[in-house]
Amino acid sequence: MKKTKLLALGLSVAMTASLLAGCGGTETAPTGTTAPENSGAPAAEGVSMSVCVASEPETMDPALNRTVDGGIMAHHLFENLYKWVDSAEGNNPDGGATAVLDLGMAAEEPEVVENADGTYTWTFKLREDAKWSDGQAVTANDFVYAWQRLVNPELAAPYNYIIDMVVNAMEIRNGEKDPSELGVSAPDEHTFVVNLTYNCPYFKEICAFPCTMPLRQDVVEGNANWTQDPATYISNGPMKLESWSHNAEIVMVPNENYYDAASVTVSKLTFKLMDDTRAMLTAFNNGELDFVNNVPVDETATLLANGSLIAGDYLGTYYIDFNNSKAPFDDPRVRQAFNLAIDRNYIVENVSQVGEIPADGWVPYGVYDAAGPDGDDFRTTGGTYWSVAPEDYEANCEKARQLLAEAGYPDGAGFPAVTYLYNTDDKHSAIAEALQSMWKDVLNVDVTLNNQDWNVFLSTRSEGNYNICRDGWISDYNDPVSFLDMFMTGNGNNNAHYSNPEYDKIMTTVLSDSDAEGRMELMHQAEDMLMEQDCAIAPLYFYTQPYMINSNLNGMYYTPLGFFMFTHVTSK
């Protein structure tokens, strides 16, 4: 998922805090004063909590969401077949990556049957006490509608490929079949049946993902503005929408019709919409915010040292998109030159400073390979594509200069004017300035910097109206395919506009392969093509998830997919 700047998600049911970090989500960075020991608003009975995870969300429609901040909100307002719960059962004073999958709208574990033709049928029995926030029953048809809508090409959902393992999903989103032919059905109100083309190892996590959450057809159809009004924003999760003051705040209150309403301890949950990290830290120190997950770059080291800032686990990668479809970055030699000129150690040690790992590939450490949690991970097995050892940086730079000369720009001569695009945030700004300096010093190329507000930036990047731009990806589930299928031609999250028919062929096979070792070998081939042969993007570092929380509060938890959960927070 794009970190708020865009999301991704991946963890298996049993994964806990031992997982290696990644990063993504909202990225901002103000400064201010050092946070006091018990900073944040004093917790009250019935806990009214104010948090900041991003600025104005791109959308509040779960099917259209592609950002971590939007995913966090969706997990409070909606509930899927599975949900993420705290493995510490609420006794988790500092929060942490302790979330595990548990039954949500599903009343019991599904029946899974292998069919004679090699497909698999999953049959879910839904809770009979599940209701929408207006009191109507949640039915299997709500899932059928939501999943058919997700793959409908008319919706153009960025994540329309997330259920490609469902029979006919790819053909539907490619316009070859009608959405009604998707391999899902509702034999009765409380039975939801899904037919899969292969034995997908991460399908349960797909059934917890925001884009596959149920929706009411009578609410959504014919009302393009259904998400804008609390009266029509009907949800089935532990919270419901009370108000949305654009560019100011989103307020949620408990959903009295939620089947487990008695467990909800937050009386009001306010998402303050901000992108100035200095203002965020000031608000946190003044007690106006109880939680932030972004702080000013120049405050990071101090806040980490005094324990106010926690660096949590995160499965994701901060990276750079080169616009592969436009000169001069349609030349892989130019892309590789710009990639090798980056001093990643300088960036993580002097700019971002939250324990990130310099990236030597695309898929981060902690993502499973064929052996799963008991064997080497995908990154370890796949090896590195360039050295991030400090002593090898000059050799990288020399190769970068050679590649640029081979592309027709010796010592940068004749290189056209190019711009680096990023969204408003002082961390992104500091990284942009560092990159600008490196590319000038190593390649003698002038790069102009351009920042835009979040929603404008998302549109500009998606449309490909840039030369180079920042990006971030958080895994959607613990499988390397979450990082690799997004670069298939035409994918809604393929912001680099990368297109290679051989890559598409490999990944199409992966998306229908039940053989664990075989599909992993294919994905290593795909990453080789993406990183070594084509150098389509430039990964900078593997994320960590920094956050600060009011020390008077207890029970927040999160997943290394970037989703923070606040519904069971209590006062200490």
C-alpha positions in Angstrom: 0.0 0.0 0.0 1.1 3.5 -0.5 2.4 5.0 2.6 0.5 8.0 3.2 1.9 8.4 1.0 1.0 5.0 -0.2 0.4 1.7 1.0 1.3 -2.1 0.9 0.5 -4.9 3.6 2.0 -8.3 4.4 2.1 -10.4 7.5 1.0 -13.9 8.1 -1.5 -14.9 10.7 1.2 -15.8 13.2 3.6 -13.0 12.6 4.5 -10.8 15.5 7.0 -8.1 16.6 10.0 -10.2 15.6 9.5 -9.1 12.0 12.1 -6.9 10.4 11.2 -3.3 9.8 10.0 -1.5 6.7 8.3 1.8 6.2 5.7 3.7 4.3 2.5 5.6 5.3 2.3 9.2 6.0 5.5 11.0 5.8 5.9 14.4 7.2 8.4 16.1 9.4 8.1 19.2 11.7 10.2 20.1 14.7 9.5 21.8 17.9 10.5 21.2 21.5 11.5 17.8 22.9 8.6 15.8 24.0 8.2 15.6 27.8 8.0 12.2 29.5 4.2 12.2 29.8 3.4 14.1 26.7 0.1 14.0 24.9 -3.4 14.9 26.1 -4.3 13.6 29.5 -6.3 10.4 29.1 -9.9 10.6 30.4 -12.5 8.1 31.4 -14.1 6.8 28.2 -11.0 7.9 26.3 -11.6 10.6 23.7 -8.5 10.3 21.5 -7.0 12.7 18.9 -4.4 11.3 16.4 -2.7 12.4 13.3 -1.6 10.0 10.6 -1.8 12.2 7.5 -3.4 15.2 5.9 -6.7 15.2 4.0 -7.3 11.6 2.7 -7.4 10.9 -1.0 -10.7 9.0 -0.5 -12.8 7.4 2.2 -14.0 4.7 -0.2 -12.3 1.4 0.9 -12.3 0.1 -2.7 -10.5 3.2 -4.0 -8.1 3.6 -1.2 -4.4 3.1 -1.9 -2.8 4.8 1.1 -1.8 3.6 4.6 -3.6 6.5 6.3 -6.8 5.7 4.4 -6.3 2.1 5.4 -6.0 3.0 9.1 -9.3 4.8 8.9 -11.0 2.0 7.0 -10.0 -0.6 9.6 -11.9 1.4 12.2 -15.0 2.0 10.1 -15.3 -1.3 8.3 -14.7 -5.0 9.1 -13.7 -7.6 6.6 -14.0 -11.4 6.8 -10.9 -11.4 8.9 -9.6 -8.5 11.1 -6.3 -7.7 12.8 -6.4 -8.1 16.6 -3.8 -7.5 19.3 -2.0 -10.7 20.2 -1.4 -9.2 23.7 -5.2 -9.0 24.1 -5.2 -5.3 24.8 -2.4 -5.4 27.4 0.1 -3.7 25.3 1.2 -0.4 26.9 3.6 0.8 24.3 1.8 -0.6 21.3 3.8 -2.8 19.0 3.7 -5.1 16.0 1.7 -7.7 17.8 -1.3 -7.9 15.5 -2.6 -11.3 14.3 -5.5 -12.3 12.1 -8.7 -13.3 13.7 -12.2 -13.9 12.5 -14.2 -10.8 11.7 -17.4 -11.0 9.7 -16.7 -14.7 9.2 -18.3 -16.7 12.0 -15.9 -19.6 11.6 -12.9 -20.7 9.6 -13.9 -21.3 6.0 -14.2 -24.7 4.4 -11.6 -25.0 1.6 -12.0 -27.6 -1.1 -9.7 -28.5 -4.0 -11.7 -29.0 -7.2 -11.0 -31.5 -10.0 -9.9 -28.7 -12.3 -7.3 -27.4 -9.9 -9.3 -24.5 -8.6 -10.1 -24.1 -4.9 -13.4 -23.2 -3.3 -13.5 -21.2 -0.1 -16.9 -21.2 1.7 -17.3 -18.6 4.5 -20.2 -18.6 6.9 -20.9 -15.1 8.1 -21.9 -13.9 11.5 -25.6 -13.7 11.9 -25.3 -10.9 14.4 -23.3 -8.6 12.1 -25.0 -5.3 11.3 -24.4 -2.1 9.4 -24.2 1.2 11.3 -27.9 1.9 10.3 -29.0 -1.5 11.9 -29.4 -3.5 8.7 -27.9 -7.0 8.6 -24.6 -7.5 6.8 -25.1 -10.2 4.2 -23.0 -12.3 1.8 -24.4 -10.1 -1.1 -22.6 -7.2 0.4 -19.3 -9.0 -0.2 -20.3 -10.1 -3.7 -21.2 -6.6 -4.6 -18.0 -5.1 -3.1 -15.7 -7.6 -4.9 -17.4 -7.3 -8.2 -17.2 -3.6 -8.0 -13.5 -3.7 -7.1 -12.6 -5.5 -10.4 -15.0 -3.5 -12.6 -12.8 -1.6 -15.0 -15.3 1.3 -14.9 -14.3 2.0 -11.2 -10.6 2.0 -12.1 -9.6 1.1 -8.5 -5.8 1.2 -8.0 -6.0 -2.2 -6.2 -8.3 -3.9 -8.8 -5.6 -6.6 -9.2 -5.5 -7.5 -5.4 -8.0 -10.4 -6.0 -6.5 -11.7 -9.2 -6.4 -15.1 -7.6 -10.2 -15.2 -7.9 -11.6 -17.0 -10.9 -12.2 -14.5 -13.9 -10.8 -11.5 -12.0 -8.0 -10.7 -14.4 -10.3 -11.2 -17.4 -12.9 -8.8 -15.9 -10.5 -6.0 -15.1 -9.0 -6.4 -18.7 -12.5 -5.9 -20.1 -12.8 -9.5 -21.4 -15.6 -10.6 -19.1 -18.4 -9.0 -17.1 -18.1 -8.3 -13.4 -21.0 -10.6 -12.8 -18.8 -13.5 -13.9 -16.3 -13.0 -11.0 -15.9 -16.3 -9.0 -17.9 -15.2 -6.0 -21.4 -16.0 -5.0 -23.9 -15.9 -2.1 -26.0 -19.1 -2.0 -27.8 -17.5 1.0 -27.6 -14.4 3.1 -24.9 -15.8 5.4 -22.8 -17.8 3.0 -20.1 -16.2 0.8 -18.3 -18.5 -1.6 -15.1 -17.6 -3.4 -13.5 -19.7 -6.2 -9.7 -19.3 -6.6 -7.6 -20.2 -9.6 -4.9 -21.7 -7.4 -4.0 -22.4 -3.8 -3.1 -18.8 -2.8 -0.9 -18.9 0.3 -1.9 -15.4 1.5 -5.6 -15.3 0.7 -6.6 -14.9 4.3 -4.7 -11.6 4.5 -6.5 -10.5 1.3 -9.7 -11.1 3.3 -8.5 -8.6 5.8 -7.5 -5.9 3.3 -9.4 -2.6 3.1 -10.2 -2.9 -0.6 -12.1 -6.2 -0.1 -14.3 -4.9 2.7 -18.0 -5.2 2.2 -20.1 -2.4 0.9 -23.9 -1.8 0.6 -25.1 -1.6 -3.0 -28.1 0.5 -2.0 -25.7 3.0 -0.3 -23.0 3.2 -3.0 -24.8 2.9 -6.3 -26.1 6.1 -7.8 -24.5 8.3 -5.2 -21.0 9.5 -6.1 -20.8 11.5 -2.9 -21.8 8.7 -0.5 -18.5 9.0 1.4 -18.9 12.7 2.0 -22.0 12.6 4.3 -22.2 10.8 7.7 -25.8 10.1 6.9 -24.9 8.0 3.8 -21.5 6.7 5.0 -22.8 3.4 6.3 -20.1 1.1 7.7 -20.0 -2.2 9.6 -16.9 -1.7 11.8 -16.4 -0.8 15.5 -16.6 2.9 14.7 -18.9 5.1 12.5 -18.3 8.5 10.9 -19.7 11.4 12.9 -18.2 14.3 10.9 -15.7 15.2 8.2 -14.4 18.8 8.2 -12.2 18.8 5.1 -8.6 19.6 5.7 -9.2 19.8 9.4 -10.5 16.6 11.0 -12.4 13.4 10.7 -14.4 12.4 13.8 -15.5 8.8 14.5 -17.7 7.5 17.4 -18.5 4.0 18.4 -21.0 2.1 16.2 -23.7 0.9 18.6 -24.8 -1.7 16.1 -21.4 -3.4 15.9 -21.6 -7.0 17.2 -18.8 -6.5 19.7 -19.6 -2.9 20.6 -19.0 -3.7 24.3 -15.3 -4.1 23.7 -14.9 -0.6 22.2 -13.3 1.7 24.8 -12.8 4.9 22.7 -15.7 7.3 23.1 -14.5 9.5 20.3 -11.6 9.1 17.8 -10.6 12.3 16.0 -8.2 12.1 13.1 -6.6 15.6 12.8 -5.6 16.2 9.2 -2.1 17.8 9.1 1.0 17.6 6.9 3.3 19.9 8.9 5.3 17.7 11.2 6.4 20.7 13.4 2.8 21.5 14.0 2.1 17.9 14.8 4.9 17.7 17.3 3.9 21.0 18.9 0.3 19.7 19.1 1.5 16.5 20.7 3.6 18.3 23.3 0.7 20.6 24.1 -1.6 17.7 24.7 -3.8 18.4 21.6 -2.7 15.1 20.0 -2.4 11.7 21.6 -0.6 10.0 18.7 1.6 11.0 15.7 3.6 8.8 13.4 5.7 11.5 11.8 8.1 13.9 13.5 10.5 16.6 12.3 13.8 15.3 10.8 15.9 17.5 13.1 14.1 16.2 16.2 14.3 12.5 15.4 17.6 11.7 17.1 16.7 13.5 20.3 13.2 11.9 20.5 14.6 8.4 19.9 17.3 8.9 22.5 14.8 10.0 25.2 12.3 7.3 24.4 9.5 9.5 23.3 9.8 8.2 19.7 9.4 4.5 19.1 10.8 2.9 15.9 8.4 0.1 15.1 8.5 -2.7 12.5 7.3 -2.0 9.0 7.4 -4.1 5.8 8.1 -1.5 3.1 10.5 0.4 0.9 11.0 4.1 0.3 12.0 4.4 -3.3 12.3 6.7 -6.4 10.2 6.3 -9.5 11.9 7.1 -12.8 9.4 7.8 -15.5 10.3 4.8 -17.7 8.1 6.0 -20.5 9.7 9.4 -21.1 13.2 10.6 -22.1 15.8 10.7 -20.7 14.7 8.0 -18.2 13.4 5.7 -20.9 17.1 4.6 -21.1 18.0 2.0 -18.5 21.6 3.2 -18.4 20.4 6.7 -17.3 18.2 5.1 -14.6 21.1 2.9 -13.3 23.5 5.9 -13.3 21.1 7.9 -11.1 20.5 4.9 -8.9 24.2 4.2 -8.3 25.0 7.9 -7.6 22.8 7.7 -4.4 24.6 7.5 -1.1 22.0 5.6 0.9 24.1 5.4 4.1 24.2 9.2 4.2 20.4 9.4 3.8 19.5 6.9 6.6 22.2 8.2 9.0 21.9 11.9 8.5 18.5 12.6 7.1 15.8 10.0 8.0 17.6 8.8 11.1 15.0 6.3 12.4 17.0 3.1 12.0 16.1 2.4 8.4 18.2 -0.1 6.4 19.9 1.1 3.2 18.2 -0.7 0.3 20.2 -3.1 -1.8 17.2 -4.5 -3.6 13.5 -3.9 -4.0 11.8 -6.5 -1.7 12.7 -5.7 1.9 14.1 -8.0 4.5 11.4 -9.9 6.5 9.3 -10.9 3.5 9.0 -14.7 3.3 10.7 -16.9 0.7 9.6 -20.5 -0.1 10.5 -21.8 3.4 8.2 -19.3 5.1 9.1 -17.9 8.6 11.4 -20.8 9.3 13.9 -20.2 6.4 15.9 -17.3 4.9 13.7 -14.4 3.7 13.3 -13.3 0.1 15.9 -10.6 0.3 18.6 -12.8 1.9 17.9 -15.6 -0.7 17.9 -13.1 -3.6 21.1 -11.3 -2.6 22.0 -7.7 -3.5 21.9 -5.7 -6.7 24.4 -3.0 -5.7 26.7 -2.6 -2.7 25.6 -0.4 0.1 28.9 -0.8 1.9 30.3 2.7 2.6 33.7 1.7 1.2 32.1 0.8 -2.2 30.3 4.1 -2.8 33.0 5.7 -4.9 33.1 2.6 -7.1 29.4 2.9 -7.5 29.8 6.6 -8.5 32.5 5.7 -11.1 30.2 3.2 -12.7 27.4 5.7 -12.6 29.5 8.3 -14.5 30.5 5.6 -17.1 26.9 4.6 -17.7 25.8 8.2 -18.1 28.6 8.7 -20.7 27.5 5.6 -22.5 24.0 7.0 -22.7 25.3 10.1 -24.5 25.9 12.5 -21.6 29.6 12.5 -20.6 30.1 14.4 -17.4 26.4 15.4 -17.7 27.0 17.3 -20.9 23.7 17.8 -22.8 21.5 16.3 -20.2 18.0 17.8 -20.4 16.4 19.8 -17.6 14.7 17.4 -15.2 12.6 17.8 -12.0 12.3 15.7 -8.9 8.7 15.6 -7.6 7.7 15.0 -3.9 4.8 15.7 -1.6 5.0 18.4 1.0 6.8 17.1 4.1 10.1 18.2 5.6 11.6 14.7 5.6 10.8 14.3 1.9 12.2 17.7 1.3 15.5 16.9 3.1 15.8 13.7 1.1 15.1 15.5 -2.1 17.8 18.1 -1.4 20.3 15.3 -0.6 19.5 13.5 -3.9 19.8 16.8 -5.8 23.2 17.4 -4.3 24.4 13.8 -5.0 23.3 13.8 -8.6 25.0 17.1 -9.2 28.3 16.1 -7.4 28.5 12.6 -9.0 26.9 13.1 -12.5 27.1 16.9 -12.9 23.4 17.0 -13.6 21.1 19.7 -12.4 17.8 18.5 -11.0 15.1 21.0 -10.0 12.9 20.2 -7.0 9.1 20.5 -7.0 6.8 19.7 -4.1 3.1 19.4 -4.2 0.3 18.9 -1.6 -0.6 15.3 -1.1 -3.7 14.8 -3.2 -2.3 16.9 -6.1 1.0 14.9 -5.9 -0.9 11.6 -6.0 -2.7 12.7 -9.2 0.5 14.1 -10.8 2.5 10.9 -10.1 -0.2 8.5 -11.3 -0.6 10.4 -14.5 3.1 10.3 -15.2 3.6 14.0 -15.3 7.1 13.9 -13.9 10.7 12.9 -14.6 11.7 11.5 -11.2 9.5 11.3 -8.1 9.4 9.9 -4.6 7.3 6.8 -3.7 6.8 4.4 -0.9 5.3 0.9 -0.7 4.1 -1.0 2.3 3.4 -4.7 1.8 -0.2 -5.7 1.5 0.6 -9.2 2.9 3.7 -11.2 3.6 4.6 -12.4 0.2 7.0 -10.9 -2.4 4.2 -10.8 -5.0 2.9 -7.8 -3.1 6.0 -5.9 -4.2 6.3 -7.4 -7.7 2.9 -7.6 -9.3 2.5 -3.8 -9.0 5.0 -3.3 -11.9 3.0 -5.3 -14.4 2.0 -3.2 -17.4 -1.1 -1.0 -16.6 -1.2 -1.8 -12.9 -2.8 1.1 -11.0 0.2 1.4 -8.6 2.8 1.2 -11.3 3.8 4.9 -11.0 7.1 4.3 -12.8 5.1 3.4 -16.0 7.4 0.4 -16.4 6.4 -2.1 -19.1 8.2 -5.3 -20.0 6.3 -8.1 -21.7 8.6 -10.7 -20.3 8.1 -9.4 -16.8 4.4 -9.5 -17.3 4.6 -13.1 -18.5 6.6 -14.2 -15.4 4.2 -12.4 -13.0 1.1 -13.8 -14.7 2.5 -17.3 -14.1 3.3 -16.4 -10.5 -0.3 -15.3 -10.0 -1.6 -18.7 -10.9 1.1 -21.0 -9.4 0.5 -23.1 -6.3 4.0 -24.4 -6.1 5.8 -22.6 -3.4 9.4 -23.1 -4.6 8.5 -22.6 -8.3 6.7 -19.3 -7.8 9.5 -18.0 -5.6 12.1 -18.8 -8.2 10.0 -16.9 -10.8 9.7 -13.9 -8.5 13.5 -13.8 -8.1 13.7 -13.8 -11.9 11.2 -10.9 -11.9 13.1 -8.9 -9.4 16.3 -9.5 -11.4 14.6 -8.1 -14.4 13.2 -5.1 -12.5 16.3 -4.2 -10.7 19.3 -5.5 -12.6 18.3 -5.6 -16.2 16.0 -2.6 -16.3 16.7 -0.7 -13.1 13.1 0.6 -13.3 13.2 2.3 -9.9 15.7 3.2 -7.2 15.0 1.9 -3.7 16.5 4.1 -1.0 15.8 2.3 2.2 13.7 -0.3 4.0 11.3 1.5 6.3 10.8 1.5 10.0 7.6 2.9 11.6 8.2 5.8 14.0 5.4 6.9 16.3 4.7 8.7 19.5 1.8 8.0 21.8 0.5 9.6 24.9 2.1 7.7 27.8 -1.2 7.8 29.8 -2.8 5.5 27.2 -2.7 1.8 27.0 -3.8 -0.8 24.4 -2.9 0.6 21.0 -1.5 -1.9 18.6 -0.4 -2.1 15.0 0.8 -4.3 12.2 4.0 -4.0 10.2 1.7 -3.3 7.3 1.3 0.1 8.8 -2.2 -0.1 10.3 -2.6 1.3 13.8 -5.6 0.3 15.8 -7.1 2.6 18.5 -10.5 1.1 19.3 -9.4 -0.6 22.5 -7.3 2.1 24.0 -7.8 2.8 27.7 -6.3 5.0 30.3 -3.5 3.7 32.5 
